[in-house]
Amino acid sequence: YYTDGAPRVDEGVLASGLEACKQWIKESITLQRQLVASVIATNGPITPLEFSPVFDYGDDVFAAVESEVSDQVAKATTISGKAERNAATYEAADVAIATMCGTEDSPGQFAGREKEIREAVRSLTKKLVRRRIVDEGVRIDGRGLSDLRPVSAEVGVLPTSHGSGLFQRGETQVLNVTTLAMPRMNQQLDTLSPETTKRYLHHYNMPPWANGETGRVGSPKRREIGHGALAARAVLPVVPSQESFAYTLRLVSEVMSSNGSTSMASVCASSLSLMDAGVPIAAPVAGIAMGLVFDGGNYLTLTDILGAEDAYGDMDFKVAGTADAVTALQLDTKIDGIPADVLTAALDQAKNARLQILEVMASAIAEPRSEVAAAAPKISTIFIPLDKVGEVIGPKGKVINTIQTETGADINVDDDGAQGIVTIGAVEAWRMEEARAAILAIVDPPKAELGKIYNGRVVNITKFGAFVNILPGRDGLVHISKLGGGKRIASVEDVLSLGDEIEVRVDEIDDKGKVSLLPVGTLTSSGADAPTDGDAPSGDAGGRRSDGPSRSSDRDRDRDRDADRDRGRGRSAAPADTSTDTDTVSVSFEESFDGQLRDEVGDLGPDTGGTREQSDGNDRSRGRRRHR
């Protein structure tokens, strides 16, 4: 499950590691002793700190409690139900207090020492529980040392969630809920670690009522943070990478009832929930908590400990893993040391229990669902060339925002330094597919065909013309000189507006891929269509027709009328430039286009050649001639 090449760790590897650690522990102890000796040699003997130990109860109190309520407490320790057992133990403490402390009118020998009596009852309970395990091999709820409590598993308990799993072992019950989200929802980290984001999030909540108590419910405490981190570490090795499964994963474990090992129950519930959500985990993970009782040189290992056995025992050893590997473990001890062979035996005993739990989980769901839930977003990832990232985003996010608005999909664009990564998500699959098609059209747009007529839409207007979208990801320019039907217009807005639909013909495609368009049915400022050579009459479907009055100024109309009158009299219109230079200069469309585009948007890059002149079917020059 370690995709970066690290070997799987099983019980044998862990046992070898425990044995190999001994020599390094010895060297560490030797180094510490040398440090102490060096300090003493330099500064003289070290004076030990003086302190007075504080005991929860006196020996006389414990002896009296054991004499008064030993049988009653022993009976209470055989009750399997947590709440009933606690109530019976509390009742025994009340009896001891009433007997030993007396009343206000008739105080007893231990009057005023009620707190000590309750602590002594707790200590007596611990003594009796441990004695029963050592002498009889029987635990509080009547199980043997290696027996599991009843185990059950369910999935899909919350139908509107993306995934849910309910796991119960004895009185411990945990509900886990999985939520799938877009990659941009990864948690941002600001730590000393080189990791800057966190994609797999696990939150563990255990409210007071899970223990049958009342209390404040607020921000997570140290215990909740630690248990959540342990459960996350246990499951993370089997979670697919974000490259193969793009979602951000957030899991929340809600402890519904607690009686031992809620963190390991959270591991089991997390696996169930992930598989129910359709997350392709490598294998299900289960966890178990092991305990230990050390008495008279004997080590007795307990499987699936209760909360009381955790409190009264000498070890809490949590082991999580799959059927053939260990993914996480945690060990707390209350004694000076545990032999390596005892821990090795505990690991083997934990594996047997883990396999039994995995069988129960498999009966609920054997493998991840083939698809994510209907309520979950559908995500697709596209890898694009790095130089296409800007085109997909567009100026100030215009392109990507337009796609999101039109399709309803959520799009995230990122890069890893070598390629662009576009992640598309939507609850409805068809929205995701539409957005995907739009982005692919930008990355690899279809080619326009010279001479072909397209129905386009005006997507941008500049002072030198209108850009018309004719194919997905492919725009062309209708120069302002082509919009007046042979007459000059003051502004493109006189005949076109953003969003207008217009029928155009591809007039020219240069070697850089720039497309020059010509309206089919030339537009004029008055809204009339003037037919051109080879074009359909004005009555045919063509360019946009304006039904309202012309937006040209009176001055422009007067100038055009005077120019027509002068041409009718055989005179040339007055030149716009009064220069005395009468040389004639040919100016191509490309030079005019590039010059005005450069004024509008800036430098276009290095020039690739001189002026290119092309001719149409009538071999007429496309350049214009003017006098300077």
C-alpha atoms as one frame of an Amber mdcrd trajectory, in Angstrom:
protein
   0.000   0.000   0.000   3.035   2.249   0.130   3.153   3.535  -3.429   6.470
   5.322  -2.928   8.304   1.995  -2.647   8.447   1.401   1.114   7.805  -2.252
   2.045   4.679  -3.365   3.824   5.094  -3.832   7.551   3.657  -6.999   9.046
   3.845  -8.476  12.540   7.150 -10.218  11.811   8.834  -6.987  10.732   7.560
  -5.193  13.834   8.783  -7.974  16.133  12.242  -7.821  14.537  12.249  -4.062
  14.943  11.395  -4.321  18.634  14.295  -6.700  19.169  16.704  -4.536  17.157
  15.801  -1.487  19.243  17.285  -2.967  22.396  20.920  -2.192  21.578  20.106
   1.426  20.770  18.113   1.788  23.969  21.088   0.445  25.936  23.426   2.925
  24.257  21.028   5.761  25.035  20.899   4.747  28.707  24.696   4.495  28.846
  25.014   7.980  27.362  22.625   9.410  29.949  24.582   7.810  32.793  27.820
   9.231  31.415  26.212  12.664  31.332  25.159  12.358  34.986  28.653  11.225
  35.990  30.200  14.162  34.131  27.948  16.649  35.912  28.772  15.131  39.310
  32.510  15.218  38.564  32.297  18.889  37.641  29.767  20.246  40.143  29.752
  17.729  42.960  26.988  15.401  44.137  23.429  16.046  42.966  21.020  16.703
  45.808  17.727  14.872  45.190  14.574  16.954  45.275  12.528  16.480  48.396
   8.818  15.876  48.090   6.066  14.427  50.181   3.913  11.884  48.367   0.175
  12.436  48.492  -1.985   9.334  48.806  -5.610   9.116  47.740  -6.468   7.157
  50.871  -4.851   5.794  53.979  -4.044   2.149  54.569  -6.520   2.057  57.429
  -9.311   3.261  55.135  -8.543   0.606  52.514  -8.476  -2.177  55.096 -11.840
  -1.069  56.478 -13.392  -0.790  52.992 -12.127  -4.245  52.029 -13.626  -5.669
  55.197 -17.006  -3.970  54.773 -17.894  -4.190  51.044 -15.487  -6.653  49.411
 -18.236  -9.133  48.527 -20.533  -6.412  47.198 -17.788  -4.944  44.990 -16.777
  -8.403  43.727 -20.365  -8.990  42.641 -20.456  -5.618  40.869 -17.338  -6.489
  38.845 -19.174  -9.390  37.210 -21.839  -7.136  35.641 -21.125  -6.787  31.912
 -23.156  -3.615  31.307 -21.089  -0.488  31.892 -23.852   1.712  33.306 -25.223
  -1.032  35.571 -21.739  -1.955  36.805 -20.866   1.653  37.595 -24.143   2.090
  39.457 -23.521  -1.047  41.540 -19.977   0.073  42.382 -21.218   3.528  43.366
 -23.851   1.919  45.587 -21.155  -0.154  47.325 -19.223   3.058  48.014 -22.364
   4.629  49.511 -22.779   1.627  51.802 -19.149   1.867  52.909 -19.484   5.594
  53.642 -22.688   5.119  55.618 -21.175   2.300  57.660 -17.739   3.799  58.272
 -18.581   7.509  58.643 -21.796   7.270  60.633 -24.120  10.267  60.897 -23.909
  13.815  62.177 -25.498  12.733  65.441 -23.364   9.618  65.715 -20.082  10.073
  63.777 -18.148   6.944  62.887 -14.430   6.224  62.990 -13.827   7.606  59.475
 -16.128  10.633  59.597 -14.936  13.375  57.235 -12.959  10.942  55.091 -15.688
  10.207  52.533 -13.455  11.044  49.560 -10.808   8.585  50.750 -13.447   5.880
  51.061 -14.591   6.342  47.446 -10.987   6.167  46.206 -10.434   3.046  48.304
 -13.521   1.425  46.739 -12.102   2.165  43.287  -8.759   0.630  44.281 -10.537
  -2.429  45.650 -12.438  -2.799  42.360  -9.156  -2.752  40.434  -7.660  -5.390
  42.744 -10.637  -7.734  42.363 -10.812  -7.353  38.559  -7.127  -8.175  38.154
  -7.308 -11.113  40.597 -10.185 -12.677  38.651  -8.264 -12.367  35.367  -5.087
 -13.883  36.838  -6.691 -16.632  38.914  -9.631 -17.625  36.698  -8.767 -16.267
  33.249 -12.166 -14.547  33.208 -12.749 -10.877  32.513 -15.374  -8.398  33.722
 -17.997  -9.331  31.113 -17.255 -13.061  31.333 -15.077 -13.293  28.206 -11.845
 -15.212  27.906  -8.534 -13.416  27.476  -8.594 -13.491  23.644 -12.343 -13.202
  23.018 -13.947 -10.396  21.034 -17.157  -8.686  22.017 -20.103  -8.964  19.566
 -19.256  -7.010  16.385 -21.616  -5.513  13.782 -21.180  -3.281  10.722 -23.550
  -1.317   8.464 -23.168   1.048   5.516 -25.472   3.580   3.891 -27.153   4.485
   7.171 -27.371   8.145   6.065 -28.831   8.021   2.536 -28.190  11.690   1.690
 -24.504  11.614   2.617 -21.726  10.766   0.176 -20.806   7.752   2.302 -21.523
   6.477   5.819 -20.564   3.535   7.998 -21.742   2.401  11.435 -19.443   0.107
  13.406 -20.222  -1.412  16.792 -18.134  -3.591  19.089 -19.892  -4.355  22.353
 -21.089  -1.053  23.809 -18.687   0.980  21.660 -20.439   2.425  18.617 -19.045
   4.903  16.056 -20.778   6.503  13.074 -18.462   7.770  10.336 -19.532  10.094
   7.512 -17.472  10.709   4.351 -17.764  13.886   2.291 -16.147  14.267  -1.143
 -15.099  17.711  -2.349 -13.095  19.473  -5.040  -9.272  19.516  -4.702  -9.274
  23.236  -3.919 -10.877  22.297  -0.586  -7.612  20.735   0.615  -6.643  22.058
   4.025  -3.899  24.680   3.851  -1.061  24.010   6.294   1.265  26.621   7.769
   3.752  24.541   9.733   7.448  23.685   9.749   6.672  20.609   7.648   7.394
  20.772   3.910   3.799  19.672   3.334   1.636  22.711   2.575  -1.730  21.010
   2.058  -3.671  18.163   3.605  -6.045  16.204   1.440  -7.294  13.450   3.800
  -9.032  14.981   6.823 -10.372  12.978   9.762 -12.231  14.570  12.659 -13.100
  12.613  15.792 -15.849  13.782  18.145 -16.773  12.200  21.476 -19.428  14.220
  23.320 -19.995  13.688  27.058 -23.235  11.786  26.517 -21.285   8.997  24.769
 -20.124   8.068  28.285 -23.503   8.666  29.875 -22.333  11.997  31.273 -23.204
  15.661  30.959 -20.678  18.346  30.161 -19.634  21.180  27.936 -19.561  20.540
  24.188 -17.140  22.821  22.375 -13.849  22.759  20.543 -12.006  19.414  20.386
  -9.759  18.592  23.309  -6.334  16.983  23.388  -7.765  13.468  23.594 -10.085
  13.968  20.613  -7.303  15.438  18.483  -4.987  12.538  19.339  -7.564   9.827
  18.674  -8.519  11.436  15.365  -4.871  11.625  14.279  -4.277   7.950  15.130
  -7.320   6.812  13.139  -6.259   8.989  10.194  -2.753   7.483  10.187  -4.219
   3.983  10.210  -6.363   4.508   7.091  -4.157   6.888   5.082  -1.837   4.179
   3.611  -4.743   2.618   1.673  -6.254   5.893   0.403  -5.665   6.438  -3.346
  -3.501   9.341  -4.469  -5.103  12.565  -5.625  -3.764  11.923  -9.125  -5.832
   8.737  -9.397  -8.796   9.936  -7.302  -9.029  13.706  -7.415 -11.357  14.301
  -4.479 -10.558  15.946  -1.180 -11.751  13.565   1.560 -13.219  14.659   4.872
 -14.275  11.993   7.355 -16.025  12.678  10.654 -16.244   9.983  13.335 -19.075
  10.556  15.794 -18.807   8.394  18.915 -22.369   7.396  19.745 -21.460   5.209
  22.718 -18.143   4.475  24.410 -16.830   1.500  26.344 -13.260   1.030  25.201
 -11.268   1.555  22.015 -13.301   4.230  20.238 -10.250   5.204  18.165  -9.987
   1.698  16.695 -13.746   1.635  16.137 -13.267   4.898  14.205 -10.742   3.120
  11.971 -13.280   0.398  11.156 -16.102   2.901  10.595 -13.833   5.008   8.350
 -13.109   2.029   6.095 -16.809   1.219   5.819 -17.688   4.830   5.049 -14.964
   5.220   2.402 -16.051   2.077   0.574 -19.686   3.188   0.752 -18.644   6.522
  -0.809 -16.970   4.760  -3.732 -13.406   5.657  -2.727 -11.154   2.953  -4.247
  -9.095   2.168  -1.139  -6.447  -0.528  -1.556  -7.903  -2.689   1.225 -10.210
  -2.295   4.231  -8.529  -1.458   7.536  -9.609  -2.628  10.993  -8.250  -1.851
  14.442  -8.209  -3.506  17.854  -7.065  -2.462  21.334  -5.031  -4.950  23.352
  -4.492  -4.905  27.124  -2.106  -6.482  29.619  -2.185  -7.615  33.238   1.167
  -8.236  34.925   1.062 -10.158  38.173   3.667 -12.276  39.915   5.967 -12.322
  36.899   3.184 -13.455  34.554   2.042 -11.397  31.547  -1.562 -11.927  30.472
  -2.591 -10.280  27.179  -6.221  -9.223  26.717  -7.996  -8.794  23.377 -10.530
  -5.995  22.824 -10.326  -4.342  26.227 -13.179  -2.546  27.952 -12.807   0.945
  29.321 -12.460  -0.478  32.847  -9.795  -2.963  31.714  -7.884  -0.060  30.171
  -8.067   1.794  33.489  -7.225  -1.201  35.699  -4.706  -2.910  33.379  -1.019
  -2.292  32.693  -1.026  -1.643  28.937  -3.103  -0.124  26.150  -1.753  -1.420
  22.841  -3.709  -0.290  19.756  -2.971  -2.081  16.476  -4.602  -1.270  13.116
  -4.040  -2.764   9.698  -5.301  -4.759   6.751  -5.412  -8.522   6.426  -1.686
  -8.686   5.640  -0.072  -5.498   6.958   0.034  -3.213   9.993  -0.691   0.437
   9.214  -0.600   2.030  12.690   0.031   1.218  16.334   0.151   3.013  19.665
   1.439   1.710  22.993   0.891   3.056  26.518   2.302   1.184  29.518   2.077
   1.617  33.283   4.900  -0.737  34.218   8.653  -0.304  33.904   9.055  -2.445
  30.807   7.550  -5.167  28.654   9.615  -8.023  27.178   9.827  -8.065  23.388
   8.422 -11.590  23.217   5.324 -10.438  25.110   4.742  -7.647  22.579   5.325
 -10.068  19.703   2.691 -12.409  21.112   0.342  -9.443  21.547   0.814  -8.506
  17.872  -0.095 -12.033  16.747  -3.110 -12.064  19.051  -4.185  -8.679  17.655
  -3.952  -9.960  14.077  -6.307 -12.847  14.825  -8.859 -10.405  16.218  -8.352
  -8.029  13.276  -9.087 -10.782  10.771 -12.337 -11.621  12.564 -13.412  -7.972
  12.442 -12.554  -7.705   8.735 -14.831 -10.669   8.028 -17.745  -8.878   9.691
 -16.980  -5.687   7.750 -16.834  -7.645   4.482 -20.327  -8.979   5.155 -21.572
  -5.365   5.122 -19.535  -4.242   2.089 -16.788  -6.343   0.526 -15.245  -3.728
  -1.777 -15.630  -0.050  -2.698 -18.691   0.870  -4.725 -18.031   1.274  -8.444
 -19.378   4.844  -8.512 -19.616   7.729  -6.105 -22.999   8.565  -4.610 -25.572
  10.482  -6.619 -25.278  13.413  -4.209 -21.483  13.564  -4.557 -19.790  15.775
  -7.148 -18.534  14.031 -10.271 -14.914  14.968 -10.923 -12.794  14.749 -14.047
  -9.133  15.738 -14.320  -7.483  17.042 -17.496  -3.736  17.530 -17.896  -2.928
  20.372 -20.286   0.265  22.022 -21.581   1.587  24.652 -19.215   1.316  27.395
 -21.853  -2.422  26.710 -22.185  -3.217  27.504 -18.546  -3.570  31.209 -19.277
  -5.923  30.556 -22.187  -8.174  28.365 -20.051  -8.339  30.964 -17.285  -8.611
  33.972 -19.593  -8.024  37.637 -18.727  -9.108  38.198 -15.119 -10.683  34.724
 -15.143 -13.158  35.654 -17.865 -12.958  32.394 -19.818 -13.150  29.998 -16.882
 -15.906  32.021 -15.213 -17.933  31.935 -18.425 -17.608  28.155 -18.659 -18.624
  27.758 -15.014 -21.640  30.020 -15.503 -22.806  28.291 -18.671 -22.300  24.709
 -17.474 -22.833  25.008 -13.720 -19.627  23.037 -13.108 -16.939  23.902 -10.579
 -13.519  24.225 -12.240 -10.133  24.421 -10.548  -6.908  25.140 -12.472  -3.476
  24.444 -11.018  -0.066  23.292 -12.184   2.798  21.197 -10.866   5.504  23.138
 -12.669   5.547  20.782 -15.641   1.920  20.689 -16.770  -1.413  22.283 -16.044
  -3.987  20.369 -14.010  -7.648  21.196 -14.614 -10.153  19.607 -12.247 -13.839
  19.764 -13.155 -16.597  18.869 -10.716 -20.388  18.875 -10.802 -23.139  16.890
  -9.142 -24.703  16.126 -12.537 -22.363  14.213 -14.836 -23.602  15.988 -17.975
 -22.523  19.366 -16.584 -19.047  18.018 -15.992 -18.886  16.629 -19.538 -19.977
  19.951 -21.050 -17.304  21.823 -19.119 -14.721  19.212 -20.083 -15.601  19.568
 -23.773 -15.338  23.364 -23.553 -11.870  23.196 -21.995 -10.618  20.614 -24.488
 -11.837  22.890 -27.275  -9.665  25.684 -25.858  -6.630  23.456 -25.457  -6.998
  21.903 -28.915  -9.514  24.075 -30.783 -11.052  22.922 -34.072  -9.596  24.499
 -37.203 -11.502  27.039 -39.251 -11.795  26.334 -42.992 -10.951  29.030 -45.508
 -14.038  30.196 -47.384 -16.500  28.389 -45.123 -19.502  30.230 -43.683 -20.159
  30.043 -39.918 -22.860  31.311 -37.603 -20.899  33.165 -34.935 -21.417  35.349
 -31.904 -19.716  38.636 -31.070 -17.554  38.060 -27.992 -15.424  41.215 -27.936
 -15.496  44.651 -29.517 -12.459  46.875 -29.987 -11.900  50.133 -31.812 -10.543
  48.270 -34.837 -13.185  45.562 -35.182 -15.264  42.822 -33.611 -14.080  39.394
 -32.511 -16.559  36.688 -33.413 -16.563  33.187 -31.961 -17.144  30.745 -34.812
 -16.043  27.462 -33.198 -15.363  26.337 -29.616 -12.105  28.019 -28.671 -11.744
  29.707 -32.056 -12.403  33.419 -32.638 -11.889  35.544 -35.711 -11.748  39.274
 -36.396 -14.192  41.214 -38.505 -12.221  44.385 -39.202 -14.107  47.662 -38.887
 -13.407  48.346 -42.556 -15.531  45.291 -43.451 -18.556  46.432 -41.491 -19.626
  49.550 -43.374 -20.619  48.105 -46.723 -17.865  50.082 -48.402 -18.497  53.151
 -46.267 -16.650  54.257 -43.206 -18.340  53.862 -39.828 -17.294  55.765 -36.741
 -17.562  52.867 -34.305 -18.110  49.130 -34.378 -20.947  49.629 -31.896 -22.855
  51.438 -34.640 -23.674  48.093 -36.219 -22.775  45.378 -33.677 -23.155  44.731
 -29.964 -21.717  42.095 -27.644 -23.657  38.862 -27.929 -25.028  39.573 -31.409
 -25.226  36.607 -33.732 -23.711  37.161 -37.147 -23.098  35.007 -40.203 -19.517
  35.299 -41.407 -17.202  33.767 -43.961 -13.552  32.906 -43.313 -11.727  35.354
 -45.551  -8.107  34.794 -44.541  -6.002  32.633 -42.184  -2.407  33.706 -41.690
   0.501  31.462 -40.738   0.001  32.338 -37.058  -3.538  31.019 -37.133  -5.217
  34.437 -36.996  -8.584  34.352 -38.715  -9.993  37.262 -40.701 -13.748  37.174
 -41.203 -16.078  38.838 -43.663 -19.789  39.315 -42.941 -22.120  37.490 -45.276
 -24.266  40.464 -46.258 -22.209  43.518 -45.375 -23.454  45.562 -42.429 -23.953
  49.307 -42.730 -24.581  52.002 -40.191 -28.148  52.324 -41.407 -28.752  48.641
 -40.920 -29.076  47.858 -44.678 -27.330  44.838 -46.139 -25.227  45.668 -49.156
 -24.496  42.596 -51.293 -20.897  42.014 -52.284 -19.442  40.099 -55.221 -20.333
  36.454 -54.828 -22.480  37.113 -51.748 -26.184  36.515 -51.387 -28.551  39.466
 -51.803 -29.413  41.485 -48.791 -32.639  39.567 -48.319 -30.735  36.332 -47.612
 -29.698  35.313 -44.118 -26.641  37.354 -43.376 -25.224  39.847 -40.972 -27.049
  41.574 -38.187 -29.691  44.060 -39.383 -30.426  47.128 -37.346 -34.094  48.142
 -37.256 -33.511  51.392 -35.381 -32.062  54.706 -36.563 -28.368  55.002 -37.340
 -26.073  55.778 -34.438 -23.567  57.651 -36.667 -23.171  61.312 -35.953 -24.579
  63.938 -38.317 -21.044  65.018 -39.088 -20.117  61.525 -40.325 -23.200  61.347
 -42.534 -22.484  64.774 -44.024 -18.893  63.809 -44.734 -19.935  60.584 -46.488
 -22.571  62.449 -48.527 -20.042  65.093 -49.639 -17.568  62.390 -50.618 -20.222
  60.658 -52.761 -21.132  63.951 -54.449 -17.485  64.704 -55.241 -16.980  61.256
 -56.734 -20.082  61.770 -58.889 -18.574  64.980 -60.294 -15.324  63.197 -61.157
 -13.376  64.849 -58.367 -11.366  63.189 -55.653 -12.464  63.653 -52.081 -10.316
  65.956 -50.013  -7.378  64.009 -48.611  -7.294  63.524 -44.864  -3.543  64.177
 -44.808  -2.189  67.525 -46.063   1.350  66.234 -46.530   3.036  67.219 -49.798
   4.450  63.715 -50.206   2.493  62.140 -53.060   4.159  58.705 -52.994   1.680
  55.845 -53.081   2.074  53.149 -50.375   0.381  49.724 -50.342  -0.844  48.642
 -46.890  -1.941  45.032 -46.344  -4.742  43.902 -44.049  -2.272  42.070 -41.804
  -0.151  45.181 -41.228  -3.227  47.222 -40.403  -4.575  44.494 -38.133  -1.276
  43.940 -36.294  -0.683  47.651 -35.849  -4.076  48.370 -34.359  -3.991  45.211
 -32.253  -0.570  46.232 -30.908  -1.969  49.632 -29.925  -4.847  47.894 -28.171
  -3.203  45.000 -26.287   0.553  45.617 -26.431   3.529  43.844 -27.970   2.610
  40.863 -30.154   6.057  39.268 -30.197   8.791  39.153 -32.846   7.913  39.722
 -36.494   8.097  36.566 -38.580   8.303  38.093 -42.004   7.340  40.863 -44.347
   4.013  41.867 -45.740   1.976  39.046 -47.219  -0.437  39.875 -49.988  -3.028
  37.413 -51.142  -5.598  37.639 -53.891  -9.155  36.416 -54.073 -10.745  34.548
 -56.943 -10.810  37.728 -59.081  -7.081  38.321 -58.452  -7.817  41.656 -56.803
  -5.349  42.993 -54.279  -6.581  43.016 -50.697  -4.356  45.945 -49.831  -5.632
  49.500 -49.774  -3.857  52.421 -51.365  -3.668  55.804 -49.787  -1.885  59.085
 -50.431   0.483  60.608 -47.972
